[in-house]
Amino acid sequence: MTASFDVVVVGAGPGGMAAATIAAETGKRVCLLDDNAGPGGQVWRGFRTETAGKSAHGSVFLDWTGRLQRTDCEVWTGWQAIDRPAAGVLRLERNGEGRDIGFGRLILATGARERFLPFPGWTLPGVMGAGGLQAMVKAGLDPRDKRVVVAGSGPLLLAVASSLTDAGTKIVGVYEQARFAQLACFGLTLLAQPGKLAEGARYRLKTLRAAYRLNSWVVRAEGQGRVECVTLTDGRKEWTHACDWLACGFHLVPNLELPRLLGCRVAGGYVAVDGCQQSSAPGVACVGELTGIGGLDKALVEGQIAGWAAAGRESEARTLGAQRQRLQRFAQRMDRTFAPREELRMLASAETHICRCEDVTHAELKGRGSWREAKLHTRCGMGACQGRVCGTAAEFLFGWEISGSRPPVFAARVSTVAASAETADPVRG
Ligand SMILES: Cc1cc2nc3c(=O)[nH]c(=O)nc-3n(C[C@H](O)[C@H](O)[C@H](O)COP(=O)(O)OP(=O)(O)OC[C@H]3O[C@@H](n4cnc5c(N)ncnc54)[C@H](O)[C@@H]3O)c2cc1C
């Protein structure tokens, strides 16, 4: 073991940064680790202290970065948590190098990913997740003059369309599958949160030149070797747009692999936690998107609560209880508003790949009784993404329950896994 800390926080998005900062400010020895090159997570991806002031949420990023830097918290970047070889120990890997880290308390803030639902042509080059395309542009992909259709579901669509517009992209249209009635109810509840309403309005103003249609979804993408056009529908008629890229994601799903491996109980799709963010696994707290897709504010509040609790200061944690409840209700409303509609189950044809890592089609999966049976008979979910994409899709398409998680939770070198086996907890085997 190379190091041991009072508190280890996995995931340096807003939830993890807030948790690590608070725990370190109380004098605990804290390590904050993340598999990216720097802290920030999804919403603050690519933010730098010199330029963040100009971005939406930039001042909040600067506040938390400043506070974190003033503590003695160790920040380990590029490290991925892949296993828990023994009680109180996490196994990490970076560029093929393995390392163990010991913890007294563990806070998981591993965030969320986009939900992809298969349709004919979804594996063509140029079809990407909406947040995925945004991340690639932040990493240097030149989007200028590209024609982009943005489709799927969730508030991320407008945020992505807005940032791509800023970067010089021509947004052809933004297509949200949720119905008008669902969005109207959601909009009304936002009246109580003027900040979020203003943020949505800002995004829409930036993209006014592009169509924004509700009740509309992609039915297929076509092209010779890469996407050239996308056909959409509102359930009555179809229309087609020529485009260079299709940015498509259906809201978000939490990254539950590590919490599951650590034995945290999952209920209704999220980690179940108490008022201090403690999960059912002793000494393990979960915050942010893991407990409900609620965005930046929820992640920050829950992170602070978990940080206080890790320092044994539950009374401070409880002062944030009312904010936490309000933000959790907001997350539940988002889930209801952007839940994928029934029609999306019918998009994939028999030949559509559901598992693109292992080339498994819809026809090969149809009729299987469970996710386990599908894996054993077709290798679905056994490729590089380990079911992160196809497992989530299969859950929706076939109604299968996906419950377990096995180490390593990310692809890792055999030497790292073997070292893990040497220190294995005899209880876990
Ligand atoms: C692709 C994408 C783009 C998004 N873009 C926006 C946006 O532009 N605006 C917005 O308001 N919201 C955006 N969101 C929503 C975002 O989830 C929340 O706003 C917010 O970032 C959630 O904070 P968090 O701390 O819960 O998790 P995140 O910010 O997601 O942070 C989690 C961190 O944990 C790391 N991690 C996960 N597993 C491990 C592991 N095993 N080992 C080490 N590190 C790990 C991840 O790489 C990530 O850095 C986006 C979400 C996604 C999925």
The ligand as an SDF file (V2000), in Angstrom:
LIG
                    3D

 53 58  0  0  0  0  0  0  0  0999 V2000
  -21.0560   13.8560  -20.8540 C   0  0  0  0  0  0  0  0  0  0  0  0
  -21.6940   14.8090  -19.8580 C   0  0  0  0  0  0  0  0  0  0  0  0
  -21.6280   16.1850  -20.0710 C   0  0  0  0  0  0  0  0  0  0  0  0
  -22.2180   17.0720  -19.1630 C   0  0  0  0  0  0  0  0  0  0  0  0
  -22.1590   18.4220  -19.4170 N   0  0  0  0  0  0  0  0  0  0  0  0
  -22.7870   19.2700  -18.5810 C   0  0  0  0  0  0  0  0  0  0  0  0
  -22.8040   20.6860  -18.8420 C   0  0  0  0  0  0  0  0  0  0  0  0
  -22.2490   21.1410  -19.8380 O   0  0  0  0  0  0  0  0  0  0  0  0
  -23.4480   21.5000  -17.9680 N   0  0  0  0  0  0  0  0  0  0  0  0
  -24.0750   20.9860  -16.8470 C   0  0  0  0  0  0  0  0  0  0  0  0
  -24.6510   21.7580  -16.0640 O   0  0  0  0  0  0  0  0  0  0  0  0
  -24.0750   19.6790  -16.5780 N   0  0  0  0  0  0  0  0  0  0  0  0
  -23.4610   18.8080  -17.4200 C   0  0  0  0  0  0  0  0  0  0  0  0
  -23.5000   17.4630  -17.1570 N   0  0  0  0  0  0  0  0  0  0  0  0
  -24.2330   16.9930  -15.9680 C   0  0  0  0  0  0  0  0  0  0  0  0
  -23.2460   16.6870  -14.8170 C   0  0  0  0  0  0  0  0  0  0  0  0
  -23.4170   15.3180  -14.5380 O   0  0  0  0  0  0  0  0  0  0  0  0
  -23.4880   17.5120  -13.5790 C   0  0  0  0  0  0  0  0  0  0  0  0
  -23.7300   18.8510  -13.9000 O   0  0  0  0  0  0  0  0  0  0  0  0
  -22.3370   17.5120  -12.5500 C   0  0  0  0  0  0  0  0  0  0  0  0
  -21.0890   17.5870  -13.1980 O   0  0  0  0  0  0  0  0  0  0  0  0
  -22.4060   16.3050  -11.6770 C   0  0  0  0  0  0  0  0  0  0  0  0
  -21.3890   16.3510  -10.6970 O   0  0  0  0  0  0  0  0  0  0  0  0
  -20.8210   15.0540   -9.9740 P   0  0  0  0  0  0  0  0  0  0  0  0
  -19.7820   15.5410   -9.0230 O   0  0  0  0  0  0  0  0  0  0  0  0
  -21.9470   14.2380   -9.4420 O   0  0  0  0  0  0  0  0  0  0  0  0
  -20.1750   14.1660  -11.1200 O   0  0  0  0  0  0  0  0  0  0  0  0
  -19.1780   14.4770  -12.3790 P   0  0  0  0  0  0  0  0  0  0  0  0
  -19.0750   15.9280  -12.6270 O   0  0  0  0  0  0  0  0  0  0  0  0
  -19.6740   13.6050  -13.4340 O   0  0  0  0  0  0  0  0  0  0  0  0
  -17.7840   13.9510  -11.8250 O   0  0  0  0  0  0  0  0  0  0  0  0
  -17.4990   12.5900  -11.6570 C   0  0  0  0  0  0  0  0  0  0  0  0
  -16.0090   12.3840  -11.8450 C   0  0  0  0  0  0  0  0  0  0  0  0
  -15.6480   11.0780  -11.3890 O   0  0  0  0  0  0  0  0  0  0  0  0
  -14.7070   10.5090  -12.3000 C   0  0  0  0  0  0  0  0  0  0  0  0
  -14.7610    9.0680  -12.1230 N   0  0  0  0  0  0  0  0  0  0  0  0
  -15.8070    8.2260  -12.3450 C   0  0  0  0  0  0  0  0  0  0  0  0
  -15.4790    6.9600  -12.0280 N   0  0  0  0  0  0  0  0  0  0  0  0
  -14.1860    6.9900  -11.5690 C   0  0  0  0  0  0  0  0  0  0  0  0
  -13.2940    5.9870  -11.0910 C   0  0  0  0  0  0  0  0  0  0  0  0
  -13.6620    4.7000  -10.9750 N   0  0  0  0  0  0  0  0  0  0  0  0
  -12.0400    6.3690  -10.7260 N   0  0  0  0  0  0  0  0  0  0  0  0
  -11.6390    7.6620  -10.8200 C   0  0  0  0  0  0  0  0  0  0  0  0
  -12.4660    8.6620  -11.2620 N   0  0  0  0  0  0  0  0  0  0  0  0
  -13.7290    8.3180  -11.6360 C   0  0  0  0  0  0  0  0  0  0  0  0
  -15.2120   11.0130  -13.6450 C   0  0  0  0  0  0  0  0  0  0  0  0
  -14.2430   10.9220  -14.6610 O   0  0  0  0  0  0  0  0  0  0  0  0
  -15.5930   12.4490  -13.3100 C   0  0  0  0  0  0  0  0  0  0  0  0
  -14.4920   13.3240  -13.4630 O   0  0  0  0  0  0  0  0  0  0  0  0
  -22.8980   16.5640  -18.0270 C   0  0  0  0  0  0  0  0  0  0  0  0
  -22.9530   15.1850  -17.8100 C   0  0  0  0  0  0  0  0  0  0  0  0
  -22.3670   14.3150  -18.7150 C   0  0  0  0  0  0  0  0  0  0  0  0
  -22.4590   12.8270  -18.4630 C   0  0  0  0  0  0  0  0  0  0  0  0
  1  2  1  0
  2  3  1  0
  2 52  2  0
  3  4  2  0
  4  5  1  0
  4 50  1  0
  5  6  2  0
  6  7  1  0
  6 13  1  0
  7  8  2  0
  7  9  1  0
  9 10  1  0
 10 11  2  0
 10 12  1  0
 12 13  2  0
 13 14  1  0
 14 15  1  0
 14 50  1  0
 15 16  1  0
 16 17  1  0
 16 18  1  0
 18 19  1  0
 18 20  1  0
 20 21  1  0
 20 22  1  0
 22 23  1  0
 23 24  1  0
 24 25  2  0
 24 26  1  0
 24 27  1  0
 27 28  1  0
 28 29  2  0
 28 30  1  0
 28 31  1  0
 31 32  1  0
 32 33  1  0
 33 34  1  0
 33 48  1  0
 34 35  1  0
 35 36  1  0
 35 46  1  0
 36 37  1  0
 36 45  1  0
 37 38  2  0
 38 39  1  0
 39 40  1  0
 39 45  2  0
 40 41  1  0
 40 42  2  0
 42 43  1  0
 43 44  2  0
 44 45  1  0
 46 47  1  0
 46 48  1  0
 48 49  1  0
 50 51  2  0
 51 52  1  0
 52 53  1  0
M  END
$$$$
